[in-house]
Amino acid sequence: MNSTLTDYVFVLRCWWRIPVAFTLLSVLATALFFIAKPPEYAAKAVLFVTTPRDDERSFYEGDDYARQRADTYFALSRSPEIAKRVIDDLGIDIAPEEMIDRANLSPVHDTVLLQLTTTGDTPLQAQAIGNAYIEELRRSINALETVSAGLAPRVDLIPVRAPSSDGRAGRLPLGLILGIAAVVGLIAGAFVAVVVALLDGRLRRPKDAAEATETPVLATIRSVPWQSAESRPWDEESGRELRGTLDRLAILGSKVIMVASAERSSGKTGTALIAARALASRGSTVAIVDFDSRGSQLARVLGLDDAQTVSGLVHGGASIASAGWHGITVIPFGSNDGDPGATADHPGTERMFDQLRSSYDWVIVDTPAVLEFSDAVRLVRHADAIVLVARARQTTFDALRSACQQLTLAAGQVLGVVFVTQSACGQRRDRPGSNGSPVDGAGGSSGPQAFPTSIPTRRP
C-alpha cells in the first residue's frame, strides 16, 4: 500500500503540470460560462389546492383528492398549450419549450400546497411569468374540474403567497461552484497524469532501471557533460561512489570493464571518464579504450595526441604509449574509413586486449549504442564485466531491457546499471552510506550477495 501510494506521489511530482493545467482550465471554463451566461432571477409562489368541504367526510375526502391531483397539475404545468398562453399574455418572444423550462411546479410534502418557481432575465420578469402561470393554471384547472351542470369546480388553486423575487437562480454561491470546478479539474488532471505516466516508457527512477535489467543499480550520478576536460567536485564524488561499488563487488581483479548503453547521449562516455579518474586517483593504472567506431571524439575533446588509436593497435600492431590524461591512458578509435564495425572481429583486437590486460590494472571500454550497432555485442567476449548506463527521462524501459538481453545472450556478464539523473522530478542524488556503498532510495539492491559469483577474482 505504501509503495503504491509512493508511486502515485512520484507520478504527480513528475507530471504536476497536468493536474495544475486541468485545474486552471476547469476553473477558467466555469468562470467564463457564468460570465457569458445571462443572469437568471427566480420568483417563488405558494398555491393552496382547495376542494368543497360541506361536512366532515368531504373534508377528508377533499384533502385526499387534492393530494392525488398534485402529479396531474405538475404534468399540466408542463403543457406547451399553457406555455403558449403565458407567452401571449406577456408578449415575450421565446419558444414554448424554453418557457416550460422557466417554470417548475412541485408539491410541498404532506400538504395540499404547491410551490411554483419561475425564472426570468430580471426579477420583474420572473414575477410576471409566475403571475401569468398561476392565472393560466387556474383557468385550465377550473375548466377541467367543472362537471356538467355543476356551478363550481371540484378543485381550485388559491395563491397563498404571490410570486416574489428570490434572488438569482441557482443553489450554490459562485465561489463554491468554482471550488468544486477546481476539485473536479484536479482529480481529472491527476487521472490523466497517471495514464500519461503509464504510457510513457522513459525511465524516471533508479528502480525503473533495476526492474528493466533485473540487475542492481550500481550508482546514481548526475548528468555528465563529459565534453569538458575539467573535473568538478561532484564528478569526483560520483566516481568514488562507483569505485566503491566496484570494490564491494569484488571485481578488482577483473581487468576489462565494458561500459555500454542502449542509445546515444546517455552519459556513457562521461561515466567511463569519471570512473577512470576515480580508479586512477588511488594509484591504479587505468586505460580507456574508445571503441565508438562511428563517432570517436575523445582525443579532440580531451586535447590529446591522436597518434595512438585503436585502429593502429589492431591493424598495425603498434605498442601502447604511456598515459596522457590525468595519469590515464586514453586510446581513441581513430580513423573510421572502410568498415569501422569490422574492427571488433579483427584478430588484432584480441591481441590488443591481451596487451592492455598485462599493462594495466583497469581497462575501461567505451562502446557504441547497443541497439544501434552490433559492436558492443561482438566485443562482449573481450570483457570481464559489463556496466550499463541509463539516463533519466531519455532511456526507455523497453530499450534498456532489450540492450541487457542482447548482451546477456552474447554471454556477457551484466553487473548492473549506472543511473544518470537530469534533475528529474522527485529525483535526488543518492549519497554514499557509511560503508561507502551507494544508498539507492529507489529500491536498487546493493551488496555482494546481489551479484553473480562467477566474476573472475584475479587481483593485480
C-alpha positions, 0 to 999 in steps of 0.5 A, spaced: 500 500 500 505 504 501 509 503 495 503 504 491 501 510 494 509 512 493 508 511 486 502 515 485 506 521 489 512 520 484 507 520 478 504 527 480 511 530 482 513 528 475 507 530 471 504 536 476 503 540 470 497 536 468 493 536 474 495 544 475 493 545 467 486 541 468 485 545 474 486 552 471 482 550 465 476 547 469 476 553 473 477 558 467 471 554 463 466 555 469 468 562 470 467 564 463 460 560 462 457 564 468 460 570 465 457 569 458 451 566 461 445 571 462 443 572 469 437 568 471 432 571 477 427 566 480 420 568 483 417 563 488 409 562 489 405 558 494 398 555 491 393 552 496 389 546 492 382 547 495 376 542 494 368 543 497 368 541 504 360 541 506 361 536 512 366 532 515 367 526 510 368 531 504 373 534 508 377 528 508 375 526 502 377 533 499 384 533 502 385 526 499 383 528 492 387 534 492 393 530 494 392 525 488 391 531 483 398 534 485 402 529 479 396 531 474 397 539 475 405 538 475 404 534 468 399 540 466 404 545 468 408 542 463 403 543 457 406 547 451 398 549 450 399 553 457 406 555 455 403 558 449 398 562 453 403 565 458 407 567 452 401 571 449 399 574 455 406 577 456 408 578 449 415 575 450 418 572 444 421 565 446 419 558 444 414 554 448 419 549 450 424 554 453 418 557 457 416 550 460 423 550 462 422 557 466 417 554 470 417 548 475 411 546 479 412 541 485 408 539 491 410 541 498 410 534 502 404 532 506 400 538 504 395 540 499 400 546 497 404 547 491 410 551 490 411 554 483 418 557 481 419 561 475 425 564 472 426 570 468 432 575 465 430 580 471 426 579 477 420 583 474 420 578 469 420 572 473 414 575 477 410 576 471 411 569 468 409 566 475 403 571 475 401 569 468 402 561 470 398 561 476 392 565 472 393 560 466 393 554 471 387 556 474 383 557 468 385 550 465 384 547 472 377 550 473 375 548 466 377 541 467 374 540 474 367 543 472 362 537 471 356 538 467 351 542 470 355 543 476 356 551 478 363 550 481 369 546 480 371 540 484 378 543 485 381 550 485 388 553 486 388 559 491 395 563 491 397 563 498 403 567 497 404 571 490 410 570 486 416 574 489 423 575 487 428 570 490 434 572 488 438 569 482 437 562 480 441 557 482 443 553 489 450 554 490 454 561 491 459 562 485 465 561 489 463 554 491 461 552 484 468 554 482 471 550 488 468 544 486 470 546 478 477 546 481 476 539 485 473 536 479 479 539 474 484 536 479 482 529 480 481 529 472 488 532 471 491 527 476 487 521 472 490 523 466 497 524 469 497 517 471 495 514 464 500 519 461 505 516 466 503 509 464 504 510 457 510 513 457 516 508 457 522 513 459 525 511 465 524 516 471 527 512 477 533 508 479 528 502 480 525 503 473 532 501 471 533 495 476 526 492 474 528 493 466 535 489 467 533 485 473 540 487 475 542 492 481 543 499 480 550 500 481 550 508 482 546 514 481 550 520 478 548 526 475 548 528 468 555 528 465 557 533 460 563 529 459 565 534 453 569 538 458 576 536 460 575 539 467 573 535 473 568 538 478 567 536 485 561 532 484 564 528 478 569 526 483 564 524 488 560 520 483 566 516 481 568 514 488 561 512 489 562 507 483 569 505 485 566 503 491 561 499 488 566 496 484 570 494 490 564 491 494 563 487 488 569 484 488 571 485 481 578 488 482 581 483 479 577 483 473 581 487 468 576 489 462 570 493 464 565 494 458 561 500 459 555 500 454 548 503 453 542 502 449 542 509 445 546 515 444 547 521 449 546 517 455 552 519 459 556 513 457 562 516 455 562 521 461 561 515 466 567 511 463 571 518 464 569 519 471 570 512 473 577 512 470 579 518 474 576 515 480 580 508 479 586 512 477 586 517 483 588 511 488 594 509 484 591 504 479 593 504 472 587 505 468 586 505 460 580 507 456 579 504 450 574 508 445 571 503 441 565 508 438 567 506 431 562 511 428 563 517 432 570 517 436 571 524 439 575 523 445 582 525 443 579 532 440 575 533 446 580 531 451 586 535 447 590 529 446 595 526 441 591 522 436 597 518 434 595 512 438 588 509 436 585 503 436 585 502 429 593 502 429 593 497 435 589 492 431 591 493 424 598 495 425 600 492 431 603 498 434 605 498 442 601 502 447 604 509 449 604 511 456 598 515 459 596 522 457 590 524 461 590 525 468 595 519 469 590 515 464 591 512 458 586 514 453 586 510 446 581 513 441 578 509 435 581 513 430 580 513 423 573 510 421 574 509 413 572 502 410 568 498 415 569 501 422 564 495 425 569 490 422 574 492 427 571 488 433 572 481 429 579 483 427 584 478 430 588 484 432 583 486 437 584 480 441 591 481 441 590 488 443 586 486 449 591 481 451 596 487 451 592 492 455 590 486 460 598 485 462 599 493 462 594 495 466 590 494 472 583 497 469 581 497 462 575 501 461 571 500 454 567 505 451 562 502 446 557 504 441 549 504 442 547 497 443 541 497 439 544 501 434 550 497 432 552 490 433 559 492 436 558 492 443 555 485 442 561 482 438 566 485 443 562 482 449 567 476 449 573 481 450 570 483 457 570 481 464 564 485 466 559 489 463 556 496 466 550 499 463 548 506 463 541 509 463 539 516 463 533 519 466 527 521 462 531 519 455 532 511 456 526 507 455 524 501 459 523 497 453 530 499 450 534 498 456 531 491 457 532 489 450 540 492 450 541 487 457 538 481 453 542 482 447 548 482 451 546 477 456 545 472 450 552 474 447 554 471 454 556 477 457 556 478 464 551 484 466 553 487 473 548 492 473 546 499 471 549 506 472 543 511 473 544 518 470 539 523 473 537 530 469 534 533 475 528 529 474 522 530 478 522 527 485 529 525 483 535 526 488 542 524 488 543 518 492 549 519 497 554 514 499 552 510 506 557 509 511 560 503 508 561 507 502 556 503 498 551 507 494 544 508 498 539 507 492 532 510 495 529 507 489 529 500 491 536 498 487 539 492 491 546 493 493 551 488 496 555 482 494 550 477 495 546 481 489 551 479 484 553 473 480 559 469 483 562 467 477 566 474 476 573 472 475 577 474 482 584 475 479 587 481 483 593 485 480 
